[in-house]
Amino acid sequence: MRNTLVIPRYDLKAIKRLIKSGDYCITNSSRVSYTALGFSDEETLETILALDPKDIYKSMPSEKNPESWQDVYHKHAKGIDLYIKLQIVEKAIVISFKEK
């Protein structure tokens, strides 16, 4: 059930629009994590595009730059509970995509 007190920093529709238009990047650590879980690039993007606003878990400051924020989503896909961290800085950025 969605925590109604959590307000995402970024509009999920905007993140999805950026991904669909190719305006995104994926961190190397995300790619290593999701590859180890058996996800392809395409499956990873499909999972992000399937996120629902109710999947938001928290919004948090970046560890490296506390002035930047990141939204964390929990999603179940391919039999795995996932922890997905997203951000927008001109492009959508997949910061983290790993097992929860």
C-alpha positions as CSV (number, residue, x, y, z in Angstrom):
1,M,0.0,0.0,0.0
2,R,1.3,3.5,-0.9
3,N,2.6,5.7,1.8
4,T,0.5,8.8,1.2
5,L,3.0,10.9,3.1
6,V,5.7,10.3,0.5
7,I,5.8,13.0,-2.2
8,P,8.2,12.3,-5.0
9,R,10.6,15.0,-6.0
10,Y,10.2,14.2,-9.7
11,D,7.1,13.7,-11.8
12,L,7.0,10.0,-12.7
13,K,5.3,10.9,-16.0
14,A,8.3,13.2,-16.9
15,I,10.8,10.4,-16.1
16,K,8.8,8.1,-18.4
17,R,8.6,10.7,-21.1
18,L,12.4,11.2,-21.0
19,I,13.1,7.5,-21.1
20,K,10.7,7.0,-24.1
21,S,12.4,9.8,-26.0
22,G,15.9,8.4,-25.3
23,D,16.9,11.2,-22.9
24,Y,18.2,9.0,-20.1
25,C,21.4,7.5,-18.8
26,I,22.1,4.5,-16.6
27,T,24.8,4.4,-14.0
28,N,27.4,1.6,-14.4
29,S,26.5,0.3,-10.9
30,S,22.9,0.0,-12.0
31,R,23.8,-1.9,-15.1
32,V,26.0,-4.3,-13.1
33,S,23.2,-4.9,-10.6
34,Y,20.4,-5.5,-13.0
35,T,22.6,-7.6,-15.3
36,A,23.4,-9.8,-12.3
37,L,19.7,-10.1,-11.6
38,G,19.1,-11.3,-15.2
39,F,17.6,-8.1,-16.5
40,S,18.5,-6.8,-20.0
41,D,18.6,-3.0,-20.7
42,E,15.2,-3.3,-22.4
43,E,13.7,-5.2,-19.5
44,T,15.0,-2.7,-17.0
45,L,13.5,0.2,-19.0
46,E,10.2,-1.7,-19.4
47,T,10.2,-2.2,-15.6
48,I,10.7,1.6,-15.0
49,L,8.0,2.4,-17.5
50,A,5.7,0.1,-15.6
51,L,6.2,2.0,-12.3
52,D,3.0,3.4,-10.8
53,P,2.9,6.5,-8.5
54,K,1.9,4.1,-5.7
55,D,5.3,2.4,-6.0
56,I,7.1,5.4,-4.5
57,Y,9.0,4.4,-1.3
58,K,10.8,7.6,-0.4
59,S,12.5,10.7,-1.8
60,M,16.0,11.3,-0.4
61,P,19.0,13.6,-0.9
62,S,21.9,12.3,-2.9
63,E,24.8,10.9,-0.8
64,K,27.3,12.6,-3.1
65,N,25.4,15.9,-3.5
66,P,22.8,16.6,-0.8
67,E,21.3,19.4,-2.8
68,S,20.2,16.9,-5.4
69,W,17.3,14.6,-4.7
70,Q,16.5,11.0,-5.8
71,D,13.2,9.2,-5.8
72,V,13.2,5.5,-4.7
73,Y,10.6,3.1,-5.9
74,H,9.9,-0.5,-4.9
75,K,8.6,-2.8,-7.7
76,H,8.1,-6.5,-8.1
77,A,9.3,-7.8,-11.5
78,K,10.5,-11.2,-12.7
79,G,9.9,-12.7,-9.3
80,I,12.2,-10.1,-7.6
81,D,11.4,-7.3,-5.2
82,L,13.3,-4.3,-6.7
83,Y,14.8,-1.1,-5.3
84,I,14.9,1.5,-8.1
85,K,16.4,5.0,-7.6
86,L,15.7,7.7,-10.2
87,Q,16.6,11.3,-10.7
88,I,16.2,14.0,-13.3
89,V,19.2,16.2,-14.2
90,E,18.3,17.3,-17.7
91,K,17.9,13.6,-18.5
92,A,16.3,10.8,-16.5
93,I,19.0,9.0,-14.6
94,V,18.7,5.4,-13.4
95,I,20.9,5.7,-10.2
96,S,20.1,2.3,-8.8
97,F,18.3,-0.8,-9.9
98,K,18.9,-3.7,-7.5
99,E,17.2,-6.3,-5.4
100,K,15.5,-4.9,-2.4
